[in-house]
Amino acid sequence: MKDFSFVTNSHPAYIESLYQQYRADASSVDPEWIKFFEGFDFAVSTTNGKAAAPASGASSLPVSSDQLVKELGVFRLIQAYRKKGHLIAKTNPIRERKDRQPNLDLKFFGLADADLKTEFFAGQVIGLGKAPLEKIVQHLQEVYASKVGLEFTYINDAARMEWLQKEMETTIRKPLTVDQKKRILSKLNQGVMFEKFLHTKYIGQKRFSLEGGETTIPALDAMISTAAEYGVQEAVIGMAHRGRLNILANILGKTYEQIFSEFEGTAIPDTTMGSGDVKYHLGFRASIQTPAGKEVNVQLTPNPSHLEVVDPVVIGFSRSKADVIYNSDYDKILPILIHGDAAVAGQGVVYEVAQMSKLKGYYTGGTMHFVINNQIGFTTDFEDARSSDYCTSVASIVQAPVFHVNGDDVEATVKVAEIATRYRQEFNSDIYIDMVCYRKHGHNEGDDPKFTQPKLYSAIDKHPNPREIYSQQLIANGDVDAALATEMEKTFWADLQERLDDIKQHPLPYKYQTPDLWWKELRKSTPEDFAASPATAIPQADLDQLFAAIMAIPQGFKPLRKVEKLLQDKQKLFTEQGLLDWASGELLAYASILKDGRDVRLSGQDVKRGTFSHRHAVLRNEETDEEYSRLSNLSDTQGKFRIYNSLLSEFAVLGFEYGYSIANPYALTIWEAQFGDFMNGAQTLIDQFITSAETKWQKQSGLVLLLPHGYEGQGPEHSSARLERFLQQCAEQNIFVTNCTTAASFFHALRRQLAWPFRKPMINFSPKANLRHVRSYSPVADFVQGGFKEVLDDPFITDASRVKKVLLCSGKMYFDLSEKQMKEDRKDVAIVRMEQLYPLPVGQLEAIQQKYKGATWFWVQEEPLNMGAAGFLQMNLKQFNYGVISRNPSAATATGYSKVHAQEQQEIIDTAFNI
């Protein structure tokens, strides 16, 4: 909103001249003036019962110049309330709001108390017509500064602005029906009494109660019910632990038997979608019926204590479900993220997820953000927890409106939830609800909050809960009599006791969706599964057809000449030598999966061309900039190939792709890091989901991480994908760790992901320079027979009896060693490659050990001794006697000096052959 203060301090004649200029030629004045003068003319004409003079030609002023200045002041006052009324809204139920200096006093607009009885045409702007100033102010305070405040004036889209203004100035003030009020009271009863009961029965146990924020339950109930009325068939909820048990019980209908048995420690693992985590981290799903009879599939995703880490997982899961079930109709599925105020303000992944919200590769039609704002993070007051005015200030970066609402006003919160849901469906964009409430207990029920917040918690101790406040309000208004309110409370308390003493509740039904049935077709892995990989070869005819398709360029399409030459070279390599390079082998893997009707999704920074310009999965027309996907014309029945260059994010993007992968077991989902070193920006996601989710929550995933790795003298940020970190987390066959060296090996590793009767994440340490190494190319025969080989024997050795030394290695190290071996014709040294480091291929290694009986073995790695696979192998490969050759232990992954790197690398190679 433009600041008119300099104008109102000017001579009235100046404003009159602007008005005359507007009437003569509206386009000659500032758009904000047009808006004011148009409203003024309309108000005058409506009040006087006659049309205003036409905009062209001069016209006499319908009021005095002084009055016009005052009218402008009232107009500015209205605009100011729309913009800043939220700063004075009574949204805090427990303490006075901090003075944010909103400057909404009359004096800031050239008005005074003496003007309160004066009528102004500007009242028309808010639907009052010509009205006294005091009535206009009263209306503005009721609409924009009551128990609800709205931040929305940073939105550029006029249609969205007007829609929100209308909702604030009309809909939100409409009274609810008695039935709606009874529904709200019923859900409040459930929320409040559930917490009271647990607090009574399980004294001192951690449950991260919702007490103080119980209005969340009727708000979510309203959100889901409204969504169903507007076409939503599925809601996916992500949240941290506060209030989780309450939501499980009173939104998703998880039985009290299940919840109580978890408190007693007697839960049956499979009933909770996970066996290895605490009760307030578990997920659940149910099909619920709304009051209007609509059925909605609701899923609450599992989440660890790392606040907000679940956000991108929910978004990715929702996108995947939309793609596979709803034909990418995002109106059918609603992501709901429930935040804490300290977390939504303090966790960087929240910002990353916000930046994803409108991007083609990550769009989900808008996310509902609901903040349970208890004004404290663990023991930290909000003034120490953020610099912004609000915990939700991140919303403004994507022009998402924010409703701030008093959690004690349950009707206002429910109305806001309904409006926000309709906004999301109408405009398919994010929206935030900041429900300001409080936390009844400490961070957990065994914590005393008065240690750090004595004054605040003294006030909270005396404060009635939202149910008590609402019951009294209904009774006072005559909406629900006292007897009914009391009876509803007694009934629910008795019901809780009955369900604990004599379990009678049955779970809500759940109708399995297509992806659920796909997951049920799979099984858990066993150790025996990893003795050998499944066959993943494709027929020669398929290879020929697919290779031709990925090499074909549409008629009239002009790729960059350099890229066209690369494709011609690949074609020549295939035709004349029967070889496929790395990029062709990779695209052939995707093409073969797509041909089978499966989908492939690949995202990351610069993945369309590849960080090292090897992939070129998408070509650009050098004349028109038009894109052409080389995997788009394989067959009429092929699956969908989705490839997206991502935003500059590791944490959120990897979380999104993980979420995508757990929704659909028959889509190959891949995230590629620009350099493998950068995966540490997503370490939280790796630790909390990728390597542990199957154990904690029985959530399988076939996600592939491509992490470029290899010591080439590029320094400590462009050498190591931290192989040792992944190997340290390997246990219970939780992930695959591969370090492929040939195009065929990579081809089979990718196809293997969908060939297993189960799903595991695969972490592949991808080459960089070796993408174009001639010895990484593979003959056609390797693609049309067999499958992935966990260990590759030395093709240079023709007589095993001559071998005195075996150098065991993986990845790029093989090529460095092999070059010296061939150059010096060392037939006494065999170089064995481990294409897979975990699950450890012991059987294959033992077979090779038998072949080279009597040879001395060494593990050779390019990483420092305290990194790479050395420590993992010494711990797990005890069947062998072998030495270790590596760089010296180091704090940094690599040297930053190319000459030092070369010297170190040569020392490793020389030592390996001369020791």
NORVENPE-V779354 format. One record per residue. RES is the residue in one small letter. SS is DSSP state (H for helix, E for strand, L for the rest). Layout:
RES,SS ; RES,SS
This chain:
m,L ; k,L ; d,L ; f,L ; s,H ; f,H ; v,H ; t,H ; n,L ; s,L ; h,L ; p,H ; a,H ; y,H ; i,H ; e,H ; s,H ; l,H ; y,H ; q,H ; q,H ; y,H ; r,H ; a,H ; d,L ; a,H ; s,H ; s,H ; v,L ; d,L ; p,H ; e,H ; w,H ; i,H ; k,H ; f,H ; f,H ; e,H ; g,H ; f,H ; d,H ; f,H ; a,H ; v,H ; s,H ; t,H ; t,H ; n,H ; g,L ; k,L ; a,L ; a,L ; a,L ; p,L ; a,L ; s,L ; g,L ; a,L ; s,L ; s,L ; l,L ; p,L ; v,L ; s,L ; s,H ; d,H ; q,H ; l,H ; v,H ; k,H ; e,H ; l,H ; g,H ; v,H ; f,H ; r,H ; l,H ; i,H ; q,H ; a,H ; y,H ; r,H ; k,H ; k,H ; g,H ; h,H ; l,H ; i,L ; a,L ; k,L ; t,L ; n,L ; p,L ; i,L ; r,L ; e,L ; r,L ; k,L ; d,L ; r,L ; q,L ; p,L ; n,L ; l,L ; d,L ; l,H ; k,H ; f,H ; f,H ; g,L ; l,L ; a,L ; d,H ; a,H ; d,H ; l,L ; k,L ; t,L ; e,E ; f,E ; f,H ; a,H ; g,H ; q,H ; v,H ; i,H ; g,L ; l,L ; g,L ; k,L ; a,E ; p,E ; l,H ; e,H ; k,H ; i,H ; v,H ; q,H ; h,H ; l,H ; q,H ; e,H ; v,H ; y,H ; a,L ; s,L ; k,L ; v,E ; g,E ; l,E ; e,E ; f,L ; t,L ; y,L ; i,L ; n,L ; d,L ; a,H ; a,H ; r,H ; m,H ; e,H ; w,H ; l,H ; q,H ; k,H ; e,H ; m,H ; e,H ; t,L ; t,H ; i,H ; r,H ; k,L ; p,L ; l,L ; t,L ; v,H ; d,H ; q,H ; k,H ; k,H ; r,H ; i,H ; l,H ; s,H ; k,H ; l,H ; n,H ; q,H ; g,H ; v,H ; m,H ; f,H ; e,H ; k,H ; f,H ; l,H ; h,H ; t,H ; k,H ; y,L ; i,L ; g,L ; q,L ; k,L ; r,L ; f,L ; s,L ; l,L ; e,L ; g,L ; g,L ; e,L ; t,H ; t,H ; i,H ; p,H ; a,H ; l,H ; d,H ; a,H ; m,H ; i,H ; s,H ; t,H ; a,H ; a,H ; e,H ; y,L ; g,L ; v,L ; q,L ; e,E ; a,E ; v,E ; i,E ; g,E ; m,E ; a,L ; h,L ; r,L ; g,L ; r,H ; l,H ; n,H ; i,H ; l,H ; a,H ; n,H ; i,L ; l,L ; g,L ; k,L ; t,L ; y,H ; e,H ; q,H ; i,H ; f,H ; s,H ; e,H ; f,H ; e,H ; g,L ; t,L ; a,L ; i,L ; p,H ; d,H ; t,H ; t,H ; m,L ; g,L ; s,L ; g,L ; d,L ; v,L ; k,H ; y,H ; h,H ; l,L ; g,L ; f,E ; r,E ; a,E ; s,E ; i,E ; q,E ; t,L ; p,L ; a,L ; g,L ; k,L ; e,E ; v,E ; n,E ; v,E ; q,E ; l,E ; t,L ; p,L ; n,L ; p,L ; s,L ; h,L ; l,L ; e,L ; v,L ; v,H ; d,H ; p,H ; v,H ; v,H ; i,H ; g,H ; f,H ; s,H ; r,H ; s,H ; k,H ; a,H ; d,H ; v,H ; i,H ; y,L ; n,L ; s,L ; d,L ; y,H ; d,H ; k,H ; i,E ; l,E ; p,E ; i,E ; l,E ; i,E ; h,E ; g,E ; d,H ; a,H ; a,H ; v,H ; a,H ; g,H ; q,L ; g,H ; v,H ; v,H ; y,H ; e,H ; v,H ; a,H ; q,H ; m,H ; s,L ; k,L ; l,L ; k,L ; g,L ; y,L ; y,L ; t,L ; g,L ; g,L ; t,E ; m,E ; h,E ; f,E ; v,E ; i,E ; n,E ; n,L ; q,L ; i,E ; g,E ; f,L ; t,L ; t,E ; d,E ; f,H ; e,H ; d,H ; a,L ; r,L ; s,L ; s,L ; d,L ; y,L ; c,L ; t,L ; s,H ; v,H ; a,H ; s,H ; i,H ; v,H ; q,L ; a,L ; p,L ; v,E ; f,E ; h,E ; v,E ; n,E ; g,L ; d,L ; d,L ; v,H ; e,H ; a,H ; t,H ; v,H ; k,H ; v,H ; a,H ; e,H ; i,H ; a,H ; t,H ; r,H ; y,H ; r,H ; q,H ; e,H ; f,H ; n,L ; s,L ; d,L ; i,E ; y,E ; i,E ; d,E ; m,E ; v,E ; c,L ; y,L ; r,L ; k,L ; h,L ; g,L ; h,L ; n,L ; e,L ; g,L ; d,L ; d,L ; p,H ; k,H ; f,H ; t,L ; q,L ; p,H ; k,H ; l,H ; y,H ; s,H ; a,H ; i,H ; d,H ; k,L ; h,L ; p,L ; n,L ; p,H ; r,H ; e,H ; i,H ; y,H ; s,H ; q,H ; q,H ; l,H ; i,H ; a,H ; n,H ; g,L ; d,L ; v,L ; d,L ; a,H ; a,H ; l,H ; a,H ; t,H ; e,H ; m,H ; e,H ; k,H ; t,H ; f,H ; w,H ; a,H ; d,H ; l,H ; q,H ; e,H ; r,H ; l,H ; d,H ; d,L ; i,L ; k,L ; q,L ; h,L ; p,L ; l,L ; p,L ; y,L ; k,L ; y,L ; q,L ; t,H ; p,H ; d,H ; l,H ; w,H ; w,H ; k,H ; e,H ; l,L ; r,L ; k,L ; s,L ; t,L ; p,H ; e,H ; d,H ; f,H ; a,H ; a,L ; s,L ; p,L ; a,E ; t,L ; a,L ; i,L ; p,L ; q,H ; a,H ; d,H ; l,H ; d,H ; q,H ; l,H ; f,H ; a,H ; a,H ; i,H ; m,H ; a,L ; i,L ; p,L ; q,L ; g,L ; f,L ; k,L ; p,E ; l,L ; r,H ; k,H ; v,H ; e,H ; k,H ; l,H ; l,H ; q,H ; d,H ; k,H ; q,H ; k,H ; l,H ; f,H ; t,H ; e,H ; q,H ; g,L ; l,E ; l,E ; d,L ; w,H ; a,H ; s,H ; g,H ; e,H ; l,H ; l,H ; a,H ; y,H ; a,H ; s,H ; i,H ; l,H ; k,H ; d,L ; g,L ; r,L ; d,E ; v,E ; r,E ; l,E ; s,E ; g,E ; q,L ; d,L ; v,L ; k,L ; r,L ; g,L ; t,L ; f,L ; s,L ; h,L ; r,L ; h,L ; a,L ; v,E ; l,E ; r,E ; n,E ; e,L ; e,L ; t,L ; d,L ; e,L ; e,E ; y,E ; s,E ; r,L ; l,L ; s,L ; n,L ; l,L ; s,L ; d,L ; t,L ; q,L ; g,L ; k,L ; f,E ; r,E ; i,E ; y,E ; n,E ; s,L ; l,L ; l,L ; s,L ; e,L ; f,H ; a,H ; v,H ; l,H ; g,H ; f,H ; e,H ; y,H ; g,H ; y,H ; s,H ; i,H ; a,H ; n,L ; p,L ; y,L ; a,E ; l,E ; t,E ; i,E ; w,E ; e,E ; a,L ; q,L ; f,L ; g,H ; d,H ; f,H ; m,H ; n,H ; g,H ; a,H ; q,H ; t,H ; l,H ; i,H ; d,H ; q,H ; f,H ; i,H ; t,L ; s,L ; a,H ; e,H ; t,H ; k,H ; w,H ; q,L ; k,L ; q,L ; s,L ; g,L ; l,L ; v,E ; l,E ; l,E ; l,E ; p,E ; h,L ; g,L ; y,L ; e,L ; g,L ; q,L ; g,L ; p,L ; e,L ; h,L ; s,L ; s,L ; a,L ; r,L ; l,H ; e,H ; r,H ; f,H ; l,H ; q,H ; q,L ; c,L ; a,L ; e,L ; q,L ; n,L ; i,E ; f,E ; v,E ; t,E ; n,L ; c,L ; t,L ; t,L ; a,H ; a,H ; s,H ; f,H ; f,H ; h,H ; a,H ; l,H ; r,H ; r,H ; q,H ; l,H ; a,H ; w,L ; p,L ; f,L ; r,L ; k,L ; p,E ; m,E ; i,E ; n,E ; f,E ; s,E ; p,L ; k,L ; a,H ; n,H ; l,H ; r,H ; h,L ; v,H ; r,H ; s,H ; y,L ; s,E ; p,E ; v,H ; a,H ; d,H ; f,L ; v,L ; q,L ; g,L ; g,E ; f,L ; k,L ; e,L ; v,E ; l,E ; d,L ; d,L ; p,L ; f,L ; i,L ; t,L ; d,L ; a,H ; s,H ; r,H ; v,L ; k,L ; k,E ; v,E ; l,E ; l,E ; c,E ; s,L ; g,L ; k,H ; m,H ; y,H ; f,H ; d,H ; l,H ; s,H ; e,H ; k,H ; q,H ; m,H ; k,H ; e,L ; d,L ; r,L ; k,L ; d,L ; v,E ; a,E ; i,E ; v,E ; r,E ; m,E ; e,L ; q,E ; l,E ; y,E ; p,L ; l,L ; p,L ; v,H ; g,H ; q,H ; l,H ; e,H ; a,H ; i,H ; q,H ; q,H ; k,H ; y,L ; k,L ; g,L ; a,L ; t,E ; w,E ; f,E ; w,E ; v,E ; q,E ; e,E ; e,E ; p,E ; l,L ; n,L ; m,L ; g,L ; a,L ; a,H ; g,H ; f,H ; l,H ; q,H ; m,H ; n,H ; l,L ; k,L ; q,L ; f,L ; n,L ; y,E ; g,E ; v,E ; i,E ; s,E ; r,E ; n,L ; p,L ; s,L ; a,L ; a,L ; t,L ; a,L ; t,L ; g,L ; y,L ; s,H ; k,H ; v,H ; h,H ; a,H ; q,H ; e,H ; q,H ; q,H ; e,H ; i,H ; i,H ; d,H ; t,H ; a,H ; f,H ; n,H ; i,L
